[in-house]
Amino acid sequence: MCLIQIDPLMDFDPSVLLRSPGEVLLTDHLQPCAIPLARFARRTGISLTTLRQITLGRRRINAEYALRLSLITDPTPAYWLLLQARYDLATVSALREVRRSTP
C-alpha cells in the first residue's frame, strides 16, 4: 500500500530564490504576523535558543521541529523538511564546486 507517491526525478525550480528554512520561517511567517520569537517558542515548545539558531541558519530543521512548526503555521511538516533538504543540497553542491575549482 502506497500512501504517497514521490517522483524519483523530482527536482526544485532553480529560479526560486534559495533561502534557509529559518529565513522562510522568520520572513514569511513570523514578521508578517508580528509574532515575537519568544511567544512562538512557547507555542511550539521549541526553545527560544533553538528557534533563534534556526532563524539564523545555524541549526537545521529536523522531523521533530518540522512537526512542531506545522502545528502553528500553515505548511505541513513535509514542507519544512523539503525546504531543509533543498537548502542542504544546494549548500553541499556549492561547496563541491568550490573544492573542484580550487587547485
C-alpha positions in Angstrom: 0.0 0.0 0.0 1.4 3.3 -1.1 0.3 6.4 0.9 2.2 8.9 -1.2 4.0 8.7 -4.4 7.2 10.5 -4.8 8.6 11.0 -8.3 12.2 9.8 -8.3 13.1 12.6 -10.8 11.6 15.3 -8.6 13.6 18.5 -8.6 13.4 22.1 -7.4 12.8 25.1 -9.5 16.2 26.8 -9.8 14.6 30.2 -10.5 13.2 30.2 -6.9 15.5 32.1 -4.6 17.3 29.8 -2.2 16.6 30.8 1.4 17.3 28.8 4.6 14.2 27.3 6.3 14.9 29.7 9.2 14.8 32.7 6.9 11.5 31.4 5.4 10.1 31.0 8.9 11.1 34.4 10.0 10.3 36.5 6.9 7.2 34.6 5.7 5.5 33.6 8.9 6.7 35.5 12.0 7.4 39.0 10.7 4.2 39.5 8.7 2.1 38.5 11.7 4.3 40.4 14.1 4.8 37.3 16.3 7.7 37.7 18.7 10.1 34.8 18.6 9.7 34.2 22.4 5.9 33.8 22.0 6.4 31.5 19.0 8.8 29.4 21.0 6.3 29.0 23.8 3.6 28.0 21.4 5.7 25.4 19.5 7.5 24.0 22.5 10.8 24.7 20.8 13.3 26.5 23.0 13.9 30.2 22.2 17.6 29.4 21.8 16.9 26.7 19.3 14.5 28.9 17.3 16.9 31.7 17.2 19.6 29.3 15.9 17.2 28.1 13.2 16.3 31.6 12.1 20.0 32.4 11.9 20.6 29.3 9.8 22.9 27.8 12.4 20.6 24.8 13.2 18.8 22.5 10.8 15.1 21.7 10.9 14.6 18.1 11.8 11.4 16.0 11.8 10.5 17.0 15.4 10.9 20.7 14.7 9.0 20.3 11.4 6.1 18.7 13.2 6.0 21.4 15.9 6.3 24.2 13.3 3.4 22.7 11.2 1.1 22.7 14.3 1.4 26.6 14.4 2.0 27.5 10.8 0.0 26.5 7.7 2.7 24.5 5.9 2.9 20.7 6.6 5.9 19.0 8.2 6.9 17.7 4.8 7.1 21.4 3.5 9.6 22.3 6.3 11.7 19.1 5.7 11.8 19.7 1.9 12.9 23.3 2.5 15.7 22.0 4.7 16.6 19.3 2.1 16.7 21.8 -0.7 18.9 24.2 1.3 21.3 21.3 2.3 21.6 20.0 -1.2 22.4 23.5 -2.6 24.9 24.2 0.1 26.7 20.9 -0.4 26.7 21.4 -4.2 28.2 24.9 -3.8 30.9 23.5 -1.5 31.7 20.8 -4.0 32.0 23.3 -6.8 34.4 25.5 -4.8 36.6 22.4 -4.0 36.7 21.4 -7.7 37.7 24.9 -8.8 40.5 25.2 -6.2 43.8 23.6 -7.3 
